[in-house]
Structure formats: structure tokens, C-alpha cells
């Protein structure tokens, strides 16, 4: 069976389970009896214990018992009961990348876009390493990503390779290009991806964008202030009126990633003399940060600034990665910030002047294309951030573990794997003898692409889609044309509906998974599909709907879709 890749923060039986609020659609008017873009009024309801929006009357968009007409698709007054819920948060991630584009990274610059695209791919379209047709990790539903440089100016002093001596790029995401073929000149401050179609190509588009804004900068400022830049990028510059306005979303997870081959050199604002090339008493310009650490910002302040980006109760939605100068073969220096206590004691992490070059330091690691110097301040910051941070070597040929660690941390914070929901007030008609609920689950896709292909029961074996959803529980069965036996696809085409902007949305009838009536509490599903457990059976003590693919537990509803559970009124 071929399944779409998708993810859902929390799949709940409802008239509209909004899987992604950044990329999400509301169900079409004729499907669910409400505006596809309506947002609940603060006085029209409240959030239940699970954080889902509940209408004030406790009966969704309509009260079936009262006999209200819910639209032509619903088959007349009182026929169906349905409820509206909305997730409190969103499966969205904001990613700010600090890419060191100084001259020392010239050799790495051509392949850097491709390498960094791996983080986008890990979040947007994770791999299917076990070959079961489903991604090994749940993809997110929406991504913002911006790229900053380490250029924060040189205190007004003229320094070779530093174009803007006053402020540099000042934490603004890079958006200028040299207008090469395919780049253009009117580039956005950051990229935004949402919905299955955009996320499928997000890594490729990010790579192209990175190449356009970063590769032309052959002579980036060689005085790197990495921490000052990235904190400003997601701090003051992300606020209203800032150059990165709109980048941060309150409910989104946040990933900060610093990629550099040199130690941080964020200078205190009242010590611009460190940039003055005429100050021979301060030593060679290239090693002044090493010679005069008292002129640099304290990393403790940056730890406080970074942790303040998320409130304590949402700190698990924050992840910080440092791909920097550490020995590629030193396990004491790679991994979570809480495991790096002995890293700075490693010999190659000691900062010392190179005996063969008094203007430079001894590198922490080397590759066939270059070298990197001890990133001590970045490791110190990772230690302060603890489990929020992850460190890897810029000399390492593979950063997959780092990208996966960052992605897994924010996934856990967003609760992406969870795909169950309590529906206590839905009064689901359930027959324990047949292990079936007298309900139908309809998925409304974000576009008009086909429903998920099921080789055991292809769409060609099914009658044409019905004209409406009035009798979706009484459809003519699908049949094998050779045996004439009945079959039930995982998703059956119910046709296309249009929202108020005349955008098409395919509707699919999702199969209720068969179970064993002779097993204890009907046992495990015998096939993929949704299931229902009454409160007495559910470990959560509530009427519960499970929307997951078989034993893998992968979400059944596609990222960016909406889902509706419709039950006969009792």
C-alpha cells in the first residue's frame, strides 16, 4: 500500500481536526456546515482538557437533537452529530541558521547549502529507512527558515573584507543575490513552507535559496560575531518593525543552528577598540579575541537570552545546534550540551598560538579542504543550555546525527507522534459485538490530489463518488472485478469540494479498521484504519478515537488535511 507522507499533532475525532494551523484548511462549507476559514470566537466556546476548541453549547457547529439543518450534505435535520475542535498549538518549526561565510570557509561554502538542506529534509520529509512505506519520523506541517551571517560590523573601524563597518548585516537574514540565473533580486527575508506539496520540495528549494544569498559573498567579514548575530536575528530584528518581522510564530518550535569554523568573537559594545588595526598593543587582529577575552560578551548572557525565547513550560520547543571547531574524533565534545563537561579539557580544544604562524591559532581539526579552530565559547554556551543544545564538528563529513537530534527534540515538544483524542460528548454509537462504531471518518485534503492508493482495493474497483455526503454510510461496495468479492480501501474517493475561494479539496472516506469480536476488548486492529474505544476500554478513561497506521503508530491523517468523524444521532 502506498501512503502519503504526513503528520498530525493530535488526531481527534471531530468535525474538523486541524492538523496544521499554519498550513491548515477548514473543511468546505458543504461538507461540515461552516465557513472553511472561520476562527472560533472567544465567546463562542472554550478549550477542553486536551486543549481543543469546543463550541459553547458543547455540541459543535449544530445541535442534532434540536433538529437544526446542517447543510445538504448532512441528509436532513437530526441525522448526524458532529463536533468542532481545533488544536491549541501547531506542528510548525522556525529555523534560524547562522552560516559563517567568511574567507576561512571558502572551501566549504560550495557544499554548505546541500549539507544544511539535510536539516530541512529531516523535518519536512524524513526518510523511510525501514522501507515500510511510511517515514520513520513524523514530518512537521510548516517551516520558516532564515539565514544570517556572522557580520555585525567592526565598531566603525575600517577592516579588510568587512564592507559595513558600522553594523554589518546586523542580524538581518540574507536576501540579496547577484541575480544569477534562477535567483532574481527580490528575494524574501526568510522562506516559508506549509502543506504537503511545499514540504515535499522544501529541502531542494532551501538549497537553491542558500546558494543564491550565500555563495556570492566571497569576501564576508572576517571578524565573526556569531552569537551576537543570531540572538539579534531572532530577538530585536524579529519584532514588529524589524528586518525579520513575521519570522517567529508564538506556537512554533524554534531551532537555532550555528555553523562556523572559528570561535565566537562577540565584542562588548563599549570596546570597539578591538577592531582598530592601528592598536598594535592589542596584538594581531586575527587573534585579538583570544588575547583579550575581557573585551568579549559573557556567554552566560547569551544563554539567558536564548532560553527566554520560549517560556519555561514550552522550553522543549527550543533546540540549539553548534557545528563548530571540535575534534571530529573526540566523543567528549560531540552530543548534547549536558554531556560535554570534559570537552574543554581535550588537548585539541586548548587555544594556543600556532608556533609556525604567530598570527593564528592551532586548529582543533583539519579536513582535506580546510581547518577549524577551537569553538570554546560555543561549547561553553552548549554546556549552559544543557539538553537544549547539541554540538558537532564542522570537520565531520556527516551532520545527520545533529540534524536528527535537533528535529527529535522539537518533535517531542510538539507531540507530533500522538494520534488519539477523547470525544466524550460525541456519544459515539458503538457495537461491542461487531467492534464497530456507527460513524464515518472523512478526510478533506488540502488540494485535489487522489486519495491514498491501496493496491488491495484500487479506486478503479469502486463505484463513482457520490454527489454529496448524505449517505456515506450506505455506499455501494467496491468489488474485485475478477472475483466479485467486496473490498474496502484505506481511503475511498468521495469527490472534490470547493471552499469559499474556489480552491478544490479532495474528500476521502477513511476505513474503520476491522477487529476481532472474540478478542479481549476487540484486540488490536486487523488492518490499517481508525478505531474507537469506549471509556471503559480506553487507558485514558474517555471515549477515544485512534487514528494511526497499524503497529507503526504513524498518523493516519495527512499533514495539512482536515478530518471529520460523523456519527448517527441517538
Secondary structure, DSSP 8 states (H G I E B T S, - for coil): --------S----SSB--S-TTT-----HHHHSS-TT----TTSEEE-TTS-EEETTSSTT--GGGT----GGGTSTTSEE--B---SS-SEEEEEEEE--BGGGHHHHHHHHHHHHHHHHHHHS---TT-SSS-SS---SEEEEEEE-S----TT---TT-S-TTTTTTT---------TTT-S---SSEEEEHHHHHHTHHHHHHHHHHHHHTT-TTB-SS--HHHHHHHHHTGGGSTTSTTTT---TTSEEEEEEE-SS----B-TT-GGGG-TT-GGG--GGGHHHHTGGGB--HHHHHHHHHTTS-GGGGGGEEEEEEESS-TT-GGGSEEGGG-TTGGGSGGGS--EETTEEEEE-EEEE-SS-EEE--HHHHHHHHHHGGGEEEEETT-S--HHHHHHHHHHHHHHHTTT--EEE-GGG---EETTTTEESEEEEEE-SSS------TTS-GGGS----SSSTTGGG---EE-TTT--EE--SEEEEEEEE-TT--EEEEEEE-B----TTSGGG-S-SSSEEEEE-TTT-TTSS-EEEEEEGGGTEESS-TT-EEEEEEE--
